[in-house]
Amino acid sequence: MPLAAVRLRRPPTADAALALALMALATVETLVSTDIDPGPRTLAAAVLMPLALAWRRAAALAVAVAVVIVWSLSGAENSLYAFLCGLVAVYSCGGDPDPPRAVAGAALFAVSLVAMLTVDPDRGGVTDFIFTGVLFGGSWGLGRLVHQRTSRAGALERRAEAAERERAPAVADERRRIARELHDVIAHTISVMVVQTGVVRRRLRNERPQDSELLSGVEATGREAIADLRRLLDILRADDEALALAPQPGLGELDRLTAQVRAAGLPVDLAVEGEALPLPGGVELVAYRVVQESLTNALKHAHATRASVRLRYGGAALDVVVTDDGGGVQANGSGTGHGLIGLRQRVALYGGSFVARPLPAGGFEVHASLPIEPGR
């Protein structure tokens, strides 16, 4: 980065504060130390070397060059402040996001320190080289480590934000899809109620006309409810999407579903544990979708060679467990894929719990627990 651009950019507050603190230390040391001649050159170095550190994040290599040049010409090579400024500069080079610049900064300090130790008559021993190399090399390595961890944390945060942005429309789309399917279930149920009410009303027309009149009102209300449901579906349905005329599937369709999956090349075992209970249409639809989506993932994405479907009827819940021996679905394995988002939304709608996870011994498991009403 050109130095002109560095000068125009305001340094971060923390770096400016660090530069001022080191400048104060350098000025005091220059004025009170008996080993430093407080002349114009040393006073200028006490100001310029710490001042350059204010832009250490914007141009670490340029700052390192400035620190090395001022340090070698300062006349205070053995001062504490110069040593600290060098450590900060080499740490900043380690944190440079560009690896070639980071390595160049490390090489610059290595050559400069070797040169300064070699020409110093009071130093140059093996201990001095080892101590200086470990200290400055450790500072550069620490800066590199901090940069890598910060970059990794930033990348994870960006991925999480991107996943959340992707998840929001997926959730909205799935909710509309659920609403469309529930429309069919609810409309069918209300239609049956209306038909049965009309039959009873006609039977009571002559014997109990007052009750027949009440049932007539119930029948009319039911028909209005069906009309309202159709209006709601028109709102939820996309403009280019045709209304599905086929009835929504239930658990009775699992045999056909598993047969289709077997025909596609994935062996599937279907087992039912416990006494099968009559379930509301919505619960059956959710259970069917869990099996359908899980087998689709196992077949198309997880490259599984075998899968199993278990329905467990308990006293208060229906457990749907689908396992396979595949590698899992990368997009869905963390629970953030569109398919698993849809299943999670469906199960939550009925107050159930949903878990999708890789198995310790290999493979993948989808487990949905749906509350049911015994005896219904």
Secondary structure as GFF3:
##gff-version 3
##sequence-region A 1 376
A	DSSP	alpha_helix	3	8	.	.	.	ID=ss1
A	DSSP	alpha_helix	13	32	.	.	.	ID=ss2
A	DSSP	alpha_helix	40	52	.	.	.	ID=ss3
A	DSSP	three_ten_helix	53	55	.	.	.	ID=ss4
A	DSSP	alpha_helix	60	73	.	.	.	ID=ss5
A	DSSP	alpha_helix	80	94	.	.	.	ID=ss6
A	DSSP	alpha_helix	99	119	.	.	.	ID=ss7
A	DSSP	alpha_helix	126	203	.	.	.	ID=ss8
A	DSSP	alpha_helix	209	236	.	.	.	ID=ss9
A	DSSP	three_ten_helix	251	253	.	.	.	ID=ss10
A	DSSP	alpha_helix	254	263	.	.	.	ID=ss11
A	DSSP	beta_strand	268	273	.	.	.	ID=ss12
A	DSSP	alpha_helix	281	300	.	.	.	ID=ss13
A	DSSP	beta_strand	307	313	.	.	.	ID=ss14
A	DSSP	beta_strand	317	324	.	.	.	ID=ss15
A	DSSP	alpha_helix	338	349	.	.	.	ID=ss16
A	DSSP	beta_strand	353	358	.	.	.	ID=ss17
A	DSSP	beta_strand	364	371	.	.	.	ID=ss18
###
